[in-house]
Amino acid sequence: MNPRVKPVKLNPDYTIILTFTNGEVKLFDLKPYLDKWIFSELKDKGY
């Protein structure tokens, strides 16, 4: 069974903390993706 994502915490440094239903916590860094067309709007912190 694949764990599901529970709470997601957004950080001001363009990282997110993902908490899964199995208790696992992971940090995902979005910075490498901010220049890709679909993620570029995330550079605007007001968005």
Backbone as CSV, one residue per row, in Angstrom:
resi,resn,N_x,N_y,N_z,CA_x,CA_y,CA_z,C_x,C_y,C_z
1,MET,0.832,-1.180,0.000,0.000,0.000,0.000,0.879,1.247,0.000
2,ASN,0.545,2.193,-0.835,1.296,3.436,-0.906,0.771,4.429,0.125
3,PRO,1.675,5.048,0.882,1.218,6.041,1.850,0.685,7.284,1.135
4,ARG,-0.248,7.932,1.750,-0.845,9.161,1.220,-0.231,10.364,1.926
5,VAL,-0.264,11.501,1.244,0.239,12.736,1.830,-0.821,13.303,2.755
6,LYS,-0.413,13.648,3.955,-1.294,14.309,4.910,-0.985,15.807,4.865
7,PRO,-0.586,16.444,5.942,-0.304,17.882,5.899,0.925,18.206,5.046
8,VAL,0.861,19.346,4.394,1.986,19.881,3.634,2.294,21.254,4.209
9,LYS,3.547,21.479,4.584,3.949,22.778,5.135,4.813,23.484,4.105
10,LEU,4.410,24.688,3.723,5.160,25.498,2.780,6.154,26.355,3.536
11,ASN,7.380,26.418,3.062,8.423,27.218,3.685,8.798,28.388,2.775
12,PRO,9.222,29.497,3.355,9.553,30.670,2.538,10.774,30.482,1.633
13,ASP,11.564,29.436,1.859,12.758,29.198,1.036,12.473,28.247,-0.134
14,TYR,11.196,28.137,-0.520,10.775,27.298,-1.655,11.005,25.811,-1.413
15,THR,10.870,25.400,-0.172,10.856,23.980,0.150,9.498,23.665,0.755
16,ILE,9.113,22.406,0.684,7.880,21.968,1.334,8.198,20.738,2.176
17,ILE,7.507,20.622,3.287,7.637,19.458,4.151,6.375,18.630,3.963
18,LEU,6.572,17.397,3.529,5.466,16.472,3.279,5.402,15.460,4.409
19,THR,4.229,15.283,4.987,4.010,14.274,6.015,3.081,13.216,5.424
20,PHE,3.470,11.961,5.557,2.715,10.866,4.967,1.939,10.097,6.036
21,THR,0.947,9.349,5.594,0.094,8.601,6.515,0.857,7.523,7.276
22,ASN,2.014,7.107,6.785,2.813,6.098,7.490,3.788,6.733,8.488
23,GLY,3.682,8.067,8.693,4.529,8.769,9.649,5.816,9.315,9.065
24,GLU,6.118,8.971,7.836,7.337,9.451,7.188,7.198,10.939,6.878
25,VAL,8.308,11.687,7.053,8.339,13.118,6.760,9.479,13.366,5.780
26,LYS,9.189,14.080,4.703,10.193,14.354,3.674,10.233,15.847,3.363
27,LEU,11.412,16.340,3.037,11.609,17.714,2.597,11.804,17.700,1.088
28,PHE,11.031,18.512,0.369,11.152,18.594,-1.086,11.543,20.013,-1.455
29,ASP,12.623,20.162,-2.199,13.147,21.464,-2.605,12.617,21.807,-3.998
30,LEU,11.832,22.876,-4.080,11.246,23.296,-5.351,12.170,24.205,-6.169
31,LYS,13.240,24.715,-5.579,14.097,25.696,-6.266,14.579,25.245,-7.646
32,PRO,14.994,23.984,-7.830,15.452,23.576,-9.164,14.358,23.615,-10.231
33,TYR,13.106,23.662,-9.815,11.988,23.612,-10.756,11.386,24.983,-11.053
34,LEU,11.829,26.030,-10.372,11.197,27.347,-10.502,11.394,27.982,-11.872
35,ASP,12.354,27.518,-12.641,12.551,28.059,-13.988,11.783,27.265,-15.049
36,LYS,11.145,26.207,-14.654,10.325,25.428,-15.587,8.984,26.121,-15.747
37,TRP,8.436,26.087,-16.923,7.248,26.886,-17.246,6.077,26.669,-16.292
38,ILE,5.823,25.454,-15.900,4.639,25.204,-15.069,4.826,25.682,-13.626
39,PHE,6.061,25.775,-13.166,6.339,26.185,-11.791,6.778,27.636,-11.666
40,SER,6.991,28.334,-12.762,7.553,29.685,-12.714,6.689,30.666,-11.931
41,GLU,5.381,30.460,-11.903,4.503,31.368,-11.156,4.746,31.284,-9.647
42,LEU,5.355,30.202,-9.183,5.613,30.041,-7.768,6.691,30.996,-7.261
43,LYS,7.452,31.606,-8.166,8.448,32.588,-7.758,7.782,33.788,-7.090
44,ASP,6.555,34.076,-7.497,5.784,35.163,-6.910,5.179,34.656,-5.600
45,LYS,5.755,35.058,-4.463,5.297,34.547,-3.162,3.863,34.970,-2.856
46,GLY,3.351,35.972,-3.523,1.970,36.376,-3.331,0.992,35.445,-4.020
47,TYR,1.493,34.654,-4.928,0.656,33.721,-5.694,0.264,32.576,-4.814
